[in-house]
Amino acid sequence: MDATVSDSPQELNIERIDRISELPESIIHHIYSFLPTKDTAITTLLSKSWGSKWASYPNLDLDQSLFGKELEIFGFHRENPTENRQKRVRKEKFIKFICVQKFKLYISIHELKHISLVKKWIRLAMKRSVREVKVHTPMPPFLIRIHTLPQEIFACKSVTVLKLCCCDLRGLLYKAKGAIKLPSLHNLSLNQVFVDEFTVKVLLLSCPLIARFCFRNCKGDFNDLFVAGLENLKILKLIMPKSGFEELERVTIVAPSLQSLTISGDAVMIKAHKSQELKSLTLKGVDMVTDELFHNLMSEHPLLETLQLDHYMVTDELFHNLMSEHPLFETLQLDHCKMLERIKISSHRLKSLTIRDCLYLEHCEIVTPNLLSFEYDGNLSAFCGGFIYAPCQWKVKLELDCDILWLCDLESLVQGKRFKDLTLSISSEEISSYYDDDEKKPLAISPCCEVEHLSLGTDASQSSYKAIIEGLFSICQPKILSVASTIKSANKFIRDVKIERVKRAKEDDPQCLALLKQRPLQWDTLLNALPKLGGGHVYFALNWSTQALYQS
């Protein structure tokens, strides 16, 4: 809308201009790319020009999770022959008109006769030189074994991205009669697919330009998984549970341009031929490889910059050797490494360090002067007897048992540190309060660290909750404090404080949403809404002053 004012001050002439309809097709299609398909279709109501632009939009997303029952296959029914001919003519005209670049189909199949309809839709997309294809068709086990995809999908010269889920590729070579050829394919993903060893090998050899391959939770008869002949392969993800590959013994990888490798599964022999380009390695799974195989795998790739170990049984000695032999690490992530007890990390190159749920970790010595990101999730004891020098902002999640020394231990950890997020989960018995309830005196504050966001979760009683809040505020001055919305006793100790926002567990209660949108939001209002929230957190914005603070 543009408003133009006439020369006469008494008159106001408003000229209405339809700017929306004048937008070029490329801009409208760009707007569509941010909207779900259902909302995209609704935009046809804006103007006639948008109706025609929607019909020419090159992305076709048929996702049942977005449409619900509106996108279901109800089966076949007989129609008038004349109506059938008219529909066929309109369909042919529509197919010639549309140009599909991206085709996504996510729909559940419950009957055998529905499979033929899905095949027709896929064939139509293939005829329009589609570039990206994503097909996910969940179905009962007795159907998935007989659900074969149209052969056109494996001989489409225009396809660059192909992602398949819940289908059967066994016997594909026999049915395709050697017609598998995907010369433009760069990205291939097979998820929950029935497939055999030979089909995978030939399929990969038929994709000479493939740069990304993901093989996830598939099932089939395998002794060896051979990934080779792919000169352009840069990213490889192999997620192979033992339940799907009982006979799998060996994984061989020959990819000279490989840059990122992720392997998840149970005990198999892994041989990755040397790649000078490999910079990122992720290993997930208990007892996935032996120490000897792990050592050989690491020694073949001395230039690694990123390493992630998840549920891997790495020992202290093996970890020490690993850090000594690979000084170029810039990113290190340790998740659920239950055999680690004492670790020592000294690196000037390390930029990102993450340690999560290493349950038996007791001692940490970390010297990383150039670290940009540090995340820790675990027990406080790992820090009490160690030393950490990491001048960046920390993200730390701790589980604490509130004994008489809890605050001293916490203060020794946070002393001089900067925290982006400090999350504390505190279990406590009764803790004596900082002052008697009948007495009102200043809260002694000598902050020893910087905290942007302090998140508190506790099962403490009312008196203990009061002592915990006092203790935390005595060592830090967080900008944001978030507490569990179920803690009603907090309103006795956090008063006259701005409630910045509420993170809700339930989003669909209009009365609750109306209450929470009130500004300023008061404690009484919030407490009335608590039963409808279904859990969540309350975020307080704290404005600290240099004067002595008093509790109300």
N, C-alpha and C positions, 0 to 999 in steps of 0.2 A: 504494500500500500504506500503510495506517495501522496502527500498533501501539499497543494500549492495555494498560496494566499493571494487573493486578488488585490488590485491597487486600492480599492476602497476599504478603509479600516472597518466599515460596518458589515462588509460582506465576506464570507468565507466560502470559497469555491473549492470543493474537494474532488479531485479527479481520481477515479478508481482505475488502476492499472493492474492487470493480472500478470504479475511477475512469475508466478509459479508455472503457468502454462508456457511461458517463453523460455524456460530453461532448456538448454540443448540436451540431446539424448544422452550424450556421454556423462553429463553431470547427474542426470536422473539415475542412470545405471550405477553411478558411483554411490549415490544415496541408497539405492537398493541393496548394495553390497553390505551395508551395516544393519539391515533389517531382516528378521525372519521371513520366510516365504509367505506365511499367512498375512503378516502386516504389509508385505509388499503388494499383495493382491488387493488389499483394502485401499491402497493409494489410488486405485483407478477411479475412486469417487471424487478425487480432487478436481479433475478436469478431463475433458475428452482426450486431450493430447497425452495425458499420463496413462490413459487406458491403452493407447496404441504403443506407448513406450514400454509398458509392462509386458505386452505380448512379444516384444522383440528383445526382452532381457535375456542374456545368454546363459544365465545360471538357473538350472532347474533342480529344486530341492524338495523331494517328496519324502518328508520325514514324519513318520507316524507319531513320534513323540511330541511333535509340534501341533499336529492337527487332531490327534486323539481319534475318536471314532469316525470323524469326518473323512479319514483316509483309511478305510478298511475295504477289503475285498469281500463282497457278499456272494460271489458266485455268478453263474451264468443264468440268463433267463431269455426266453424267446421274445423276439420283437417282430414288428411288422416288416416284411421284406422291403417295402418302399422306404421306410424310415432307415433301414440298414444301409440302403444305397446312398441316401442323402447324407448320412453320417460319414460314410466312407469317403464321399467326395469332399466334404468339409475337412475331414482328417487329412486327406492327401494335400489339400491346399495349405492347411496349417503346417504340415511337416515341411513342405517346400519353403514356407515363409520363415520358420524359426531357424535360428542359428544357436546351437547349444555349445557352450564352452565348458561348463561344469554340470555334471549330472550326478546327483546324490539320491540314492534310494534306500530308505530304511523302513521296512514294513514286515510285520509278522505274517508268516504263512502257516495255515492250519490244515489245509486240504491239498491233495495232490493236484487237483485241477487248477489251482491258483498259480502253480509254478509256470504254466504256459503263458499266463498274463504277464508275469514278471519278465519272462524272456522277450515278449513282444515289446515291452517298454524299453528294455536294454537295446534291442535291435534298432528301434527308432532313434535312440540317442546315437548309436554308432553310425547311422546313415547321415547324421548332421555334423560329422567331423568333430566330435566331442574331444576335448583335451584332458579333462579330469573326470575320472569315474570312481565313485564310491558306492559299493553295493553291500548292504547289511540286511540279511533276510533271516532272522531267527525263526526256527521251526523245530518241531519234535525230532528226536533222533532218527526215527524211521523214515522221515522225509529228507533229512539232510544228506543221507547216504545215496539218495537217488536224485538229488537236486544238482543238475549239471548246468553250467552257464552256457549261453549261446557261444558258438565258436567265433562269431564276429568280434567278440570282445578281445580275443587273443590274436587277431590279425588286423587290428585297426592302426593305420600308420600315423594317425593324428594324436593318439593317446600319449600323454606325458606323465600322468599320475594315475595309478591303478591300485585301489584299496578294496580287498575282498574279505568278507567275514561271513562265516556260517554257510559254506558250500563244499562241494566235493570235487576235487581236481584229479582224483585217481582215474586212470584210464584216459586222461586228456589227450595224450599223444596218439592213442589209437583212434579216438573219435575225431580229432582234428586232422588226422591223416597228414601230419607233417606241416600243417599250415600255420603253426605258431610263429608269429613274427611281429615284434613290437619295436620297430626301429627308432621311435622317438621317445620311448619310455625312460624317464629319469627317476621315478619314485615308485617302488613296488612294496605293498604291504599285504601279508597274508596272516589273517587272524582267525583262530578257531576253524581252520580249514582242514579237511581230510586230504592228504597228499602223500605221495610215495617218493622215495629217494631219487629215482631216475627222473621223475617229472620235474622236481625242483632243479635238478642239474640242467636239464634241457631248457627249461623255462628261463633260467638265468642266462644261458648261452644265447638265447633268442633276444636278449635285451642288451645290445652292445654299449648303449649309452647310460645304463643305469648308474645313478650316483647315490641312491639311498635304498636300502633293503631292510625291511622289518619282518621278522618271522616269529610270530607270537602265538603261543598256546595252541599250536597245530597238533594233529594226530596222524599217525600213519606208520608204515613198516620201514624202519630205518636201521641200518648198521652204521653207516657213515653219512655225515652231512658235509658235502663238499661245496664250498663257495669259492669259485675260481673263474678265471677268464674274464673278469670284470676290471678292465684297466681304469675306468672312471669312478669306481665305487669309492665313496668318501665316508659314508655313514652306514654302519651295520649294527643291527639290534637282533639278538637271538635270545628269545625267552622260551625255554624248553623244559617244562615240568616233566619229571620222571614218569608220571601217569600217562603221558601221551607218547613217550618214546622209551618203552621198556627195553628195547633191543639196541638202542643207540649206544655206541661205544666210542666213537671218535668224531671230532669236529675239526675239519681242516679249512683254513682260511688262507687264500692266496690273493691278495689285493694290494698291489704296490702303491696305490694312491690313497689308501685308507687313512682317514684322519680321526675318526671316532668309532670306538668299538664297545658295545654293551653285550655282556653274556650273563644270562641268568638261568639256573637250572641245578640239577643234581650232579652226582659224580660222573663225569665223562672226561675223556682225554682231549685236551684242546691243543691244537698246533696252529699258531698264527705265524706265518712266514714274515720275515722282517720287512717292515715298512718304515722308511725314513720319514714319512708324512704323519704317522700316528702320533697324535698329541693328547688324546683323551681316551681313558680306559675305565670302564665300569664293570665290576664283578659283583654279582648278587647270587646268594644261595649258599646254604650250609654245606661244607664238604664238596664244593663244586670241583675244585682241583686240589691236588696234593701240593705240599710245600715245594717239592722239586719242580713240578709243572709250573707253579706260580713263579718260581725263581727264573725258570727258562723263559717264560712268557715276558717277564719284566726285562730280562737281559737282552732280549731281541729288540727292545724298543727303549733305548736309553734316553731318548729326547722327549719323553712324556712330560706334559705340562699339567694335566688334570688326571687325578685318580680318585675313584669312588669305590669304597669297599662297603658292601651292605650285606649283613648276615654272613660275613666271611670269617672263618676261624683263624685269623691271623694272630700269631704269638708275639710277645714283646721282642724276642730276638729277631724274628722275621721282619717286624716293623722297623727295628733299629737298622738292620741291614738295608732295608728298602730305602729309608731316608738317606743313608750314607751313599748309596749307589745312584740315587736320582736327585741331584741337587737342583734340577731345573723345575721342580714342581711349583706351579703358581696357584693351583686349586687342589685342596685335599679335603675329602669328606669321608668320615668314619661313622657308619650307622650300624648299631647292634653288633659290634665286634666284641663278643662276650669273653674272649680269652685275653683281651688287653687288660693289664693291671698297672703298668708303669710305662709312660711314654715320654720321649724327649724329642722335641722338634726345635731345630735351630736353622733358620733360613732367612736370607735377605731377599729372596725372590718370591716367597709365598705371599699371595694377595688375598686368598680366601681360605678360611679354615672352618670346618663344621664337625662337631663331635656330638653325636646323639645316641642316647640309650646304650652306652657301653657300661653295662651294669656293674662290672667288677673293677672298673677303673678307680685306682686309689691315689695315684700320684701323677701330676703333670708338670713338666718343665718345658715351657714354650717361650722362645725368643724369636719374635718375628717383627722387626722394626718397621717393615714396609707393608704390613697387613692392612687391607682395606675393609675386610668383613670377617667377623668372628661370631660364630653361633655355637652355643653349648646348651645341651638338654640332658640333665642327669642329676647326680647327687652333689651336694656341696663338698663332701669329704675329699673329692679328687683335687680340689684347689687348696685346701687348708694346709697341706704339707708340701705344696709345690711352689712354683714361681711362674708367673705369666707376664711377659712383656709384649703387649700388642696395643699400640697407641690409637687404634681405630675405635669407632663406635661398636659396642658389643650388642648382640642379641642373645640373652641368656634366659633359660627356663630351668628353675631349680625346684627340687622337692625337699622340704625342710621338716624336721621334727623339732618342735619348739621346746628344747630343754633350756636350762638356765644360761647356756653359753651361745644360744642360737644367734643373738644379735651381734656378739663379738666375732663369731665366725663369719657372719655375713659382712660385717664392717671390714674385716681383713681382706675379704675378696673384692669388695667394691672400692676400696681406698684408692683414690686418684684415677678411677676409671670413668669412661664415658659410655653410657648405655642408650641405645636407641629403643630397645625393648627389654624390660626386666620383668619376667613372669615368675611369680612365686606361688607354689602350691604348699600350703602349710597345714600340717596336722599338729594338734596341740591338746594338752591337758590344760588345767587351770594355770594361768600365768598372772603373777601379781602385776597390778596396774602401776603406771608411772606415778600416779598420785591418787590420794583417797578421793572417793566420790564427793565427799562433803567439802573438800578443799579445792579451790580454784587458783592455780598458779601458772606462771609462764611455762610453756613447753620448750625445754632446752634444745636448741637446734644448732648443730655444728656439721653442716653437710660436708661429706668427704668425697662425693662423686656427683656426676651429672647424669640425670635420668630424664629422657623425654617421655616415656610411657611406662608406668608401673602398673602391672596387672596382678591382682590379688585374688586367690582362691583359697578358702579355708573352711574347715568344719568347726571352727572355734566357737566357744560359748560367748555370750555377750561381754563378760568381763575380760576374757582373753582377747576378744576381737579389739577391744579398746586398747589393751596393752600392745598388741601387734601394730596397730595404726600409729600409736605414739612412738614405738621403737623405730619403725620405718621412716617416719617423718623426722626423727632425730638425726638420721645419717644421710638423707637425700631429700631433695625438693623437686619432685616430678612435675612436669608440665601437665601431664594427663594422668589421672588415676582411674583405673577401671576395676570394678568389683562385681561379683556375681549378683545378679538382680534378685536372687532369693534371700540375700542377707538383709533382712529387714532391720536388724539392730544397728546397721551402719548409720541410719538417720539420726541416732543419738550422739554420734561423734563427728559426723561430717555435715555441718550445717552452714547455711549462708554461702554455699559454694555453687558455682554455675554448673548445671548439668548440661554438658556439651551435646551428647547424643546417647541413644540407647540401641544396642545391637540386639535384635530380637531373634528368638528361635522360631516364632510364628509371625508370618507376614500377612495373613489373610483375614484378620479380624478388623473390620472397619472402625468399630468403636474404640478398640485399642489404639489403632493408628491415629485416630482423631485426638485422643488424649495425649499421645506422645508428641504430637505436632505443636502443642501449646508452648508458647515462649513468653516469659521464661518458664521452664518446666520445674515445678516444685516437687519436693519429696512426697508430700501428701498425695499429689496427683499421680506420681509414679507408683506409690504403694497400692493405690486403687487399681492400677493397671497390671500389677504383678501377676495376679492369677491368670490373666489372659496372655501373658507373654510367653509362657511355656519355657522359661529359662532365658538366658542371655546375660549381657553385661551392661552396666551403667558406666558411662564415661564422664568424669568430672574434669573441668578445666580449672587448674589451680593457679592463682595469681599470688605469688609470694612477695612479701615485703621484707625490708631489713629490720623492722621493728619486732619486738617480742610478740609471739603469737599466743593467743589464749584459746582454750577450748570453751565452747559455750555450754 
